Amino acid sequence: LQLHLPLHIPVNRPKMAVTANLNINFRHPLSPQTKFIIQAFLRRREGRKLFLEARVTSPDERIVYCEASSIFVIPKQYA
C-alpha cells in the first residue's frame, strides 16, 4: 500500500471527533492487487459537527469502488 496524500491541515483542527453516522456504498469489487486512490473531503462544519465525504477510485477515476458520507462530532471538552 502506497499513499500519496495532499495534506491540508486547518489551523483550528479539532483534537478529537467521534463518529455519529457513517454510510458506505460499495459500488465495484476491489481485489488486493488493485491500485486505488482514496479521497476524503470536509464538506461543511456546523458548530461541533463535521460533515465528510470520501470515495475510493481507480487511479484514472473511471471506476468508483466505494463512496462514503459521515458525520463526526467534536466532544464539548475538545471544542
C-alpha positions, 0 to 999 in steps of 0.5 A: 500500500502506497499513499500519496496524500495532499495534506491540508491541515486547518489551523483550528483542527479539532483534537478529537471527533467521534463518529455519529453516522457513517454510510458506505456504498460499495459500488465495484469489487476491489481485489488486493492487487488493485491500485486505488486512490482514496479521497476524503473531503470536509464538506461543511462544519456546523458548530461541533459537527463535521460533515465528510465525504470520501470515495475510493477510485481507480487511479484514472477515476473511471471506476468508483469502488466505494463512496462514503458520507459521515458525520463526526462530532467534536466532544464539548471538552475538545471544542 
